[in-house]
Amino acid sequence: MTITHCGHCGRPFYAHRRRCPHCQALREDLANAPYYIRQPMSFLLAAMAVAGLMMLWSLFDDKPSFASPPAEDPPRMQTRSAVDKP
């Protein structure tokens, strides 16, 4: 990691930071660069839209959410009292 020095207070900090952690001054080389906050928000909004569509699809889906066995098939397990009865 590269270390740079603050132009305001002169203290060192890592170059990947946008602001000095000591005095909160913007880095001089990034002062005119745009700060893109919309990109993470667009991913969040897209994820929320997909989740909302999935919820709507599940509400209006005609298929049952579980499969029940057909009525003519015998049950897989029988209780002991059903086996002991004459």
MARDO-9292 format. One record per residue (C-alpha): x, y, z negated; residue in one letter. Coordinates in Angstrom, 1 decimal. Layout:
% residues N
NODE      x      y      z residu
NODE      X      Y      Z      a
...
//
This chain:
% residues 86
NODE      x      y      z residu
NODE    0.0    0.0    0.0      m
NODE    1.2    3.4    0.9      t
NODE    1.5    6.1   -1.8      i
NODE    0.9    9.8   -0.9      t
NODE    1.1   12.9   -3.0      h
NODE   -1.8   15.3   -3.7      c
NODE   -1.5   18.7   -2.1      g
NODE   -3.3   20.3   -5.0      h
NODE   -1.9   18.8   -8.1      c
NODE    1.2   17.0   -6.7      g
NODE    0.5   13.7   -8.4      r
NODE    0.9   10.4   -6.5      p
NODE   -2.0    8.2   -5.5      f
NODE   -2.8    5.4   -2.9      y
NODE   -3.2    6.6    0.7      a
NODE   -6.4    4.6    1.2      h
NODE   -8.3    6.9   -1.1      r
NODE  -10.1    9.9    0.3      r
NODE   -9.8   12.0   -2.9      r
NODE   -7.1   12.4   -5.5      c
NODE   -8.1   10.4   -8.6      p
NODE   -6.6   13.0  -10.9      h
NODE   -8.1   16.3   -9.6      c
NODE  -10.7   15.1   -7.1      q
NODE   -9.2   17.2   -4.3      a
NODE   -9.7   16.0   -0.8      l
NODE   -6.7   14.8    1.0      r
NODE   -5.4   17.5    3.3      e
NODE   -5.1   15.2    6.3      d
NODE   -8.7   14.1    5.9      l
NODE  -10.3   17.5    5.1      a
NODE  -11.7   17.9    8.6      n
NODE  -12.5   14.3    9.3      a
NODE  -16.2   13.3    9.2      p
NODE  -17.3   11.1    6.4      y
NODE  -19.6    8.4    7.7      y
NODE  -22.1    7.5    5.0      i
NODE  -24.8    6.5    7.5      r
NODE  -23.1    3.3    8.6      q
NODE  -23.6    1.4    5.3      p
NODE  -27.1    2.8    5.0      m
NODE  -28.0    1.5    8.5      s
NODE  -26.9   -2.0    7.6      f
NODE  -28.9   -1.8    4.4      l
NODE  -32.0   -0.6    6.3      l
NODE  -31.6   -3.3    8.9      a
NODE  -31.4   -6.0    6.2      a
NODE  -34.5   -4.6    4.5      m
NODE  -36.4   -4.6    7.8      a
NODE  -35.4   -8.2    8.5      v
NODE  -36.5   -9.3    5.0      a
NODE  -39.8   -7.4    5.4      g
NODE  -40.5   -9.1    8.7      l
NODE  -39.7  -12.5    7.2      m
NODE  -42.2  -11.8    4.4      m
NODE  -44.9  -10.7    6.8      l
NODE  -44.3  -13.7    9.0      w
NODE  -44.6  -16.1    5.9      s
NODE  -47.9  -14.4    4.9      l
NODE  -49.6  -14.8    8.2      f
NODE  -48.2  -18.2    9.1      d
NODE  -50.9  -20.9    9.5      d
NODE  -48.7  -23.8    8.6      k
NODE  -48.6  -25.0    5.0      p
NODE  -45.4  -24.4    3.2      s
NODE  -45.2  -28.1    2.0      f
NODE  -46.1  -31.3    3.7      a
NODE  -48.5  -33.7    2.0      s
NODE  -48.6  -37.4    2.9      p
NODE  -51.5  -38.7    4.9      p
NODE  -54.5  -39.9    3.0      a
NODE  -54.4  -43.5    4.3      e
NODE  -50.8  -44.2    3.0      d
NODE  -50.6  -45.8   -0.4      p
NODE  -48.8  -43.9   -3.1      p
NODE  -45.1  -44.7   -3.4      r
NODE  -45.1  -45.2   -7.1      m
NODE  -47.7  -46.8   -9.3      q
NODE  -48.0  -46.4  -13.0      t
NODE  -47.6  -49.4  -15.2      r
NODE  -51.2  -49.2  -16.4      s
NODE  -52.4  -49.5  -12.8      a
NODE  -50.2  -52.6  -12.2      v
NODE  -51.3  -54.4  -15.5      d
NODE  -55.0  -54.1  -14.8      k
NODE  -56.7  -57.3  -13.6      p
//
